[in-house]
Amino acid sequence: MKEQYNNQNTFLSMIDMDLIRRGLLHAIQDLVFIVKVMDEETFKYIYVNKIGMDYAKLGEECYGKTFAEVLSEDTAEILRVQYAKVASEAKAHTFCDVVSLPKGELHYESSLNPVFDEEGVCQFIICITRDITAQIEEKAEIEEKQMLFKSLLEYNNDSIISMDSIGRITYANPATYEIFGYRYEELHNKFIFEFINKEYEKDFQIIFKGALQGRAKQIVSRKYVHKEGYELYISLRTIPIIVNAEIVGVYIVTRDVTRQVLNEMRTEYLAYYDQLTGLMNRISCANKLNVFLNDNTEFALVFIDLDEFHLINDTFGHKEGDKVLQKVTECLSSLQIDGMHLFREHDDQFVMLIENITKERVEIVAKSILKKISEHFVIEEEDVYLSASIGIVMAPTDGEDEKILFQRVDAALEKAKEKGKGHYQFYCSGLDCEREQRFIIENQLHRAIEKNEFCLYYQPQMNIETKKIASMEALIRWENKELGFVSPNQFIPLAERTGFIIKLDEWVVNEVCRQIREWLNKGYEVVPIAVNISARHFRSITLIEMITRALHKYNVPAHLLAIEVTEGALMHKDISKRVLLQLKEQNLKIHLDDFGTGYSSLSYLKTYPIDTLKIDRSFMEGIHVDERDTNITAAIIHLAHTLELNVIAEGVEKAEQIQFLKEKNVKFVQGYYYSRPLSKYDVENVYYK
């Protein structure tokens, strides 16, 4: 004990200020901290070398002070715990800590060593701290690499077999049994050639002889039949056994690579095939398309996009949506088309490449696709009707480059969507200009509100019995200084796609409320005005607040404002019902627009608090022209009356349509037969004065 103390005392005697000034301890590259142990919980700095000062951001004023007096609360507490452990246990202790910096983490290892007096009392603790970041990073890098290969190697131990120069087995490790099914006792003193599959025995003879000549060789990923009869994949290599500069035998190192091979097969499959549908994917599509281009093959590129498919996912969930996509795949695959290659491009988009087909034949195919997809699907015991839009390019006529062909088929698809749901469109040169025009419109659209470029027109909804105005629908119009008058059919879809529709809806609601207040102030007998709310905005949590705020701002009675929504807005049942009930609580009327043209469901009418059903103009156009349209329209009217709903027929332009509606007891109509959409001044002059 005395000798130990003398050694420690000798060491302590070195710790004087003269030596420190001479920089002996400062020269140590590790961080050095020496503290005086006041008690098992209190420690005061008596020395810190320069690198330690820099690291801890300390100065010599730290001497004689505790951790808590010079360090942050968290750091001081961490150090106190570590030093207290050394003081209480009277033995050395090592701990690691991490410093987070903007450029990354630094790792330090600190070794705390107690210094005792002759009575064995810990008087000082010397801390040597070193930067181990490089070691930690190296270790982390190794661990990361190990993790990358863990799935392939975790259960695959190599088999190692040693043989003499004539191929007699002298040793086999335990993994040999796991891979081949043979125990060492079964292999010992047997010739390796007895256990090699016949189909590559010749290859093995070659690499075995090569190893005896000093050349390491390998056979990669060969199928092997296990002793129990099942197949696996192995990779093996031969390594010369050299003793005293002489080749005396050969090692065979064999690895079971079954999992790796199967994973590679699956990876290759996933790289070129879509998991959900089993169809070839967009990479396969691009590859096949380029093969056709390189071979100068004439072909059609048919791009199929399911209309508003996101509503299926929103309503029934992605699991049911995936089932629908699988059914669509079955429908498309069932088309018997020579030279057809079907791909899933992305989400709800499919591509067909059809070799050596005429434009006339492609048109027949497009119609067949639309018909197939329009057949109803059953989801959760509800009939759901889909539609698709199709863009078509003919190669190489429309382009000889993958990028150009896809740009042009996309332009054709956009044009098809402009026509409405369920249309197809061949590419033509004018579509490029149209696409550029859409880009210009989109840029101008986002500044149109602040430039005060929008205005509202109002189309009367007439009572055909009294021939008096019953209500109106507000219709937005846009006139831009550069573009002139822009059709709603052009800018509304763009607003929907970009999300600008929410701002547009808000502007319309506020403008309608402002106009109602203006007319009320003039003493007019104002009729209710309906505003269209987009499906996207309908699901927004801000909708109710926005409408309520507009009504209050302009002090407008709620019964003078009606909300029009399409079936697409009602697809999410829980949200839709809650929003509609909140609107009804505000005393607002609810109109269901375009009934029968979207994802129709009778449950909407039974479940939701709807006041009025609007018959789409597409049905009215077919009255007395298409028997099916006539019957559908009659059925919708009968259904609405049964449910005690009001009916408004849109797009009424002919006297025979009026007569049909009178016979079906429909009171309200909207269309050019009575009036085009009118400016606010025309409304005043025609109906309010």
N, C-alpha and C positions, 0 to 999 in steps of 0.2 A: 504493500500500500504506500509506503513511504517513497519507494523508488518511483512508483507511478506518479505520485504527487510531485516529486522532484522534476520528472520529465515535463509534467504539465506546467509547473512553476517556471521551468526554463523557457518553455514556449511563451508563457505569459510575459516573461521579462523582455521578450523581443517586441512586445506590443507597446512601445513607447513612442512618443511624438517625434523624437529625432529620426527614428527609422521610418516612420510614416512620411515625414517631410522629405526624406531622401528617396521616397517613392518605391521602396522595396515591395510593400504590399500593394501599392497602386499599380505596379507593373504586372500583377497577376491578371490574366485575361478573363478569368471567371469573376463573377460578382461576389464580393466578400462583405459580409455584415457580421459585426461582433456586438453582442448585447450583454449587458450586466443583468443577472437574474436578481431582481429585488425580492420577489417571492414567486410562487408557482403561477401567478396570474399577471405579474407585472415585469416588464422588461424595458431596459433603456439602452439606446444606442451609445456605444463608446467608440466605434470605428466603422466607417464605410469607405471602401476604396473608390477610386474615381469612376470606374465603369459602373459600380453600384450606385454611386450618386447620380450619374446620368440616367440610368435605368429608372430609378425610383423618384427622380426629380427632387432630390434632397440636397441640402447644403450642410456646411459644418454646424449650423445652428441646431441640427437634429441631435447633436451629441448631448447626452444627459436627459433626453426626452423619450417618452413612451411612444408606442406605435400610434395610439389614439391622438397624440399631440401633433403628429406630423403627417399622418396619412389619412386617407378617406375612411369613413366609418366602416364600410364594408371590407376594405383591404385590411384595416387594423384588426378587425375581428377575426378574419381568416388567419392572419399571422399569429394572433394571440393564441388561438386554439392549437396551432401547430407547435409553437414554442412551449406552450403549457404541457403538451404531451411529452416533450423531451424532459422538461424540468421535473414532472411528476414521476415519469417512468425511469428517469436517470439512465437513459440509453439513447444512442443515435437514432435519428428518424429521417426518412426521406419522403418528400411530397412533390407533386407536380402542379403547376398552374398554367393557365392560358391567358394571354393578353390579346384582346381583339383590337386590331387597327384597321383603318380604311383599306390598306393594301392586303390584309389577310391576318391570320393568327400567328402569334409567336408562342412557342412552348418552352417552358423553363422547368428544370429539375433542381430542387434545393435539397442539400444535405445538411441537416442540423446536427452538430456534434457538441455534446456537453463537456465542459471543463470543470473538474472537481478540485476542491481544496484538499488538504491532507486529512480532513475528517470525512471526506466523501460527500461533501455538500456541493451541489452544482452552483458554481459562482458565475460562470460565463457560458454563453452558447455561441459557437462560431457557425455561421451559415455560409456555405459555398454554393452559389447558384450559377448554373451554366445553361446556355442556350442549346436546347436539344431539338430545335425546330427542324433542322435538316434530317435528323434521325427519325423524328415523328413523320415528316412528310415522306421520307423514303419508306417507312413502315406502312404508311397509309397507301402509298402507291402500290406496294407489293400486295397489300390486302385487297385493294381495288381490283388488281389483275386476277387475284385468286377468286374473287367473287364473280368476275366475268365468266370464268371457266368452271365455276363450281357446279353448275347444273349439268355440265357434260362430264365432269370428272369425279363427282362426289361418290358415286357408287362404282366407279371403274378403276380397279387396281390392276396394274400391269402384271402379266404372267412373264416370269423369267425362267427360261430353260437353258441349261448348259449341256453341250454335247462334245464328244471328242471329235477327232478329225474324220471319222467315218460315219458320224451321225448318230452314235449311240448316246442315249440320254444319261447324263451323270447327275443331274440335279433339276428339280422343279420346285418353285416356291408355292406357298398355299394358294395364291391367286390363280394358279393354273387350274385348280379344281373348279373354282368359281366360273372361269371362262369356258373351259373345255369339258368339264365334268369328269376328268380323270385325276385320280389321286396319284401322289408321287410313287406309291408302291406299284401302281399299274404301269407307270412309265419307266421306271428305273431299269436300265440296261436294255430297254427296247430301242429300236431305231425310229427316229423321228418321222421317217417317210411312211411308216405305218399309220400315222395319225393325220397326214395331210390329205385334204380332199383331192380326188383324182383330177378334177378339172384344172387345178393350177399346180399340180405336182411338178410339171416341167419347169414352170416359172420358179418354184422354190428350189429346184436343183441348181438353177442358174445362180440365184443369189447366195445359195449355200457355198457353191464353189468359189464365187466371187469373194465371200468372206474369208475362205481359206487362203485366198491370194492377197488378203489385206484390204479388200474393198467392202465397206459397209453398204448394204443394200436394203431395200424395203419393198413390201407389197402393201398397197393401201386399199382399205375398205373392200375386202373380199368377203363374200358370203361363206359362212362356215356352218356345218351341221354339228350341233352339240351332241355329246354322247347320248343324251336323252331323246334326240331326234328333232329338236326344234332348230330353227335357223337363227343365226346372229351374224353381225358384221364385225370383222376384225381387221386391224392393221398390224402388220408385224415387220420387224426389221432384224437383220442379222448384224452382229458385231463380232469381229475377230477376238479370240481369247489369246492374248500374247503373254508368254512366260519366257523370261530370259531371251528376249528378242526373237522368239520363235512362236509361230502360230500353232497352238496345240488343240484348238477346238473353236467352237462357235457358240455365242449366246444368241438365243432367239428371245426378243422382247416383244410380247404380244399385248395389244390393248383391245378390249371390247369397246368398239366405237358404235355399237348399235344405236344407242340413244343419240349420239352425235349425227349419225347418218340419217336417222329418222327425223331429227330436228332440222337437218339441212333440207331434207325432202319437204318437210312442212313449211320451212322458211321460203323455199322456192315456190311452193304452192301459194303461200300467202302473198308473195311478191307479185304474183300474176293472176291470182283469183280472189274474188270477193267472198269473205267468210259467210256473210248472211245469206246470200243468194246462190253461191256456188258458181256464179258467172265469172268470166274473165273480167279483170278490172281495167282501169284507165291505162296502166302501163302496158298491159297486153294489147289494148286497143291501139295505143300509139305505135307499138312494135308492128302489129299487123298492118296498120295504115301505111307505115313507111315501107314495108315489104311490097305492098301493092304499088306504091309510088315508084319504087326502084325497079319493079318488074313491068312498069307501064301498063298496069292493069286498070281497066275502067271499072269504077265502082261508085256506089252511092253512100254518103255518110248521112245517116238518119239520126237526129238528136231528139230524144223523147223526154219531156219534162212534165211530171205530174202536177196538175194545177192545184195550188194552195194545199199541198200535202201536209204542210206544217199544222194545219187545223186538225188533221187526224191525230197527230202526236199530241197536240195540246188537249184534245178532248178525251181520247181514250188511252193515252200514254204511249211511250215509245215501244213497249213490248207488243202491243196490238198493232202499232204502226209497222213494226218489222214483219209481222205476220201478213199484213196487206202487201208489203213489198215482195214478199215471197210468192204471194198469189199472183201479183202482177208479173213476176218473173215467169211463173208457170204459163200465164196467158200469152206472153210474148214468145216464150220458147215453143209453144204449141203451134205457132204459125209455120206452115210448111213452105219455106222460101228457099229455093236453090241458091247456094253461095252465100247464105246469111251467116254472119258472125255476130253474136249478141254479147254486149258488155254492160256492166254497171259502172257508169261514169262517176257518180257522186250522189250520195243521199238518195233523192227521189228522181235521179236522172239516169237514163239508159241510152246506149248508143248501139245502132246497127250498122255494120259494114256489109254491103251486099255487092258481090262481084258480078261483073258483066250483066248489068241490068239496065233496061231503058228507063227514060224518065216517065213514060206512060205507065210502065209496070210499077215503078216506085210510088206513083200516085195511088195506085190500087192498094199497094202495101200500106201506105200511110192511112188510107181510109179504113183498112182492116184493123190496124193498130188502134185507132180511135174507137172503133166499134167494140173491140175486145175489152179495152180498158173501161169503157162506159158501162159495161155490165156491172150489176150491183154486187157489193161485197157485204157480208154479214159480220158485224162487230158487236159483241155483247148483245146479241139478239136484235140488233137494229140494222136496217138496210142502209148502207152508205154507198153513194154513187160518186165515182171518180170521173175525172176527165183529164185529158193531156193536151199539151201543145207540142207541135213537132216542127223542127227546122230541118231542111234538107239541102245538101250540096251534092253536085255531081262532079266527080273527079275523073280525069284531070281537067275537065272543062272549066270548073270554077276555082281551080287552084292546084298547084303542084308542090305545095309545101304544107307540112302538118299544121304549123302555126296559123297560116293563112286560112286553111280549110276550117279550122275550129273557130277562128274569128268570124268567118262568113256564115258558118252554120249557126253560130250564136246570134248573129244579126238576123238571120232568117227566123230563128226561134222567137226573138223579141217581136218581130213583125207579126208572127202568128199569135202571140199573146195579146197584141194590140187589137186583134179581131175579136177577142173574147176567148172563153174556154173552148177546148175541143176543136182547134183548127190546126192546119198544117200550112207551111209556107216554103216554097223553093227559094233559094238564094237568087238574087238578080243584082246587077251592078248598082242600082239605085239605093239598095239597102245600106251601103257603106255611108252614103251621104245622110241617110235618115239617122243612122247611128250617131254620126257626128253631130247632127242637129239635136238629138236627144241629150247629148253631152252639154251642148250650149244651153239648152232649155233648163237642164238641171242646175247649172251654175247660176242662171238668172233667177231661178225659182226661189233660191234661199234668200234673195235680197228683195223679193217682190213685196213683202209685207211692209218693210221699212220704207220702200219707195211708194207705198200707197197705190199699187198697181191692180189690186183686186177690187172687184165690185160684185154685188149680188143682183141676180134677176129672180123674179118670182113667177112661177107657173101656177095659175089658178087650178084648184080642184073643185069641179062644179057639181052641183046637185042637179041631176038630169030630170028630176020631177019638177023642181021649181025654176030650173035654169038660172039659179043664182049661185054666186061664189060661196063655197062652204069653208074653204081653207086654201092654203098655198104651200108650195114647196120652194125653199130657198135653193138656188142653184148658183154656184160660184163661177165667175168669169174673170179672165186675166188678159190684160192688154199691156204688152211690153213695148217700150220705145224702139228697141232694136228688132224684136221678133214680130211685133204686131200682135194681132189677136191669136192667142194660143188655146187650142181646143182642150177642154177638160179631159178628153180621152188621151191627150198627150201628157199633161202635167200631173193628173191625179195618180196614175200608176207610178210615176217617178216619185211623187211625194210619199206614197205608200212604201215604196222600196227603201227610201232613204230615212224614213221616220219623220220627215217634215210634215206629214199629214196631221200629226198631233197639234202642231202650231196652227196649221190651216183650219182644223176643226175649231180650235179656240177662237180664231179670228171670226169665223162664220157665226158661231154662237153669240159672240159679243156684238157683232154687227147686226144680227137679226134682232137682238134685244134692244139695241140702240134705235133701230128703225121702228120697232113696235112702239117704243116710248115716244118717238117723234110723232107718229101717227095718232097715238092716244092724246098727246098734247094738242093736236089739231082738231080733236073732237070726232075723229072718224070711228066708225064701228068696226074695229079691227078684227079680222078672222084669224084663227090659229095658223101659225107658220111652222112647217116641219123642216128640221135640219138633219142632214145625214151625218152620222158618226161612224168613223171607220172602225173596222174590226180590231185593228191594232190599238186604237185609242180606247175602245170599249173595255179592254182588259186592263187599262191603266188605272192605278189607284187615285189618280188626280182628276178623273172625269167628273165625278159627282161634285167635288169641290169647285171645279171650274164652272160648271153649269149654274150651281147655286150662287156663286159669286157674281156671275153675269146678270142673273135675275134680280139680285139685290142691288147691284150697281145701278141698273136702269129702272128699278122699281116696276118690274113687269110681272103681271099675274101669271102664275105658272101654267094655267090652262090655255094660255095663248101660245105656248111653245110645245111642239111635239118632237119627239126624237125618233128618227128613222134608222134602223139597223138592218143589216143583211143576215141571212142565215149563218154565214161564216162567223159573225160576231158571237153567236150563241153556242158555238161548239163546245166551249168549256163550261160544263153544266153548273158547277158550284159557283164559279165567279159570275157567270151570266145571270143566274137567278138572283144572286145577292145584289148585283148592280141594278137589275130591272126593278126589284122591290124598292130599292132606295130611290129610284127615279119616280116610281109610283107614289111613294111617300111625299114627294115634292109636288104631287098633283099634276105630273107631266103625262101626256099621252104617248103611247109606244106604238110605232108602226113597224111591221115586219115587211121589209122591201124585197122584191125579186123572189117571192116564194115560189119554190118548184124548180129553180134554176141551179141551186147549189146542193149542199149536203142535206137534202130534205129529210125531215123527221117529224112525224105527227106528234111525237112527245113534246116538241117545242111548244106547240099550240096548247097542249093540255097542261104543261108544267109551268110555262112562263106567263106573267101578267101582261099579255099583249092585247091592245085595243083594236088595231086595224091590220088587215091583211092586204098587201098591195100585189095585184096580179101583174107580172112582168110583161113588158111590151112584146116580147118574143112570142108569147101565147096569143096576144091580141092580134098580131099580124097574121096568125094562122086561122083565125075565126072564118068559117065558111070557105077556107082554102085547104086546110089540112084537117081531116076528120079527127086525127089524134089530138091536135092542139085544141080543137073545139071541145072534145070530150074531157080533156085534162082541165081546161078552164072551167067547164061546168062542174066538174068534181071539186075543184078548189073552192068555187063559190058556195056549193052545197055544204062543204065541210065548214067553211067560215060561218055560214048562217046557223049551222047546227051548234057551233060553239059560241054563238051569239057575238060574233066579231063583225065589225064594220069591214066593208070591202071597197077598195079604190082600184079602178082599172087604169093602168098606165098605157100611154101610147095610142090613145083612141083618136083615130083620124077620119073614120068613115061612118056614114049614117047606118050602114048595116051592122056595124059594131055596137052602136048605140042601141039599136033595136034588139040585138041579142042580149045586151046587158039589162035592158028593161024587162025582157022576158024572164031573166034570171033574178029579178028583183035587186039588182045592183043600183044603188043610188048615186054613187060618187065616181066621177071619171076625171082623168087628167090627160090632156093631149091636144094636138093641133086642131082637132075638130072644133074646140071651143077657143083655145088661145095658145099662142106661143109663150115662152117665158118673157116677162115684161120687166122693164126698168121700174124703179120705184115711182118715177114720175108718171109712167103710163098706168101703173096700178092706181095711183091717185085719180088720174083723169078718167079712167074707165070704170072703176069700181067704188071709189070713195067720194066722188063729188056728184 
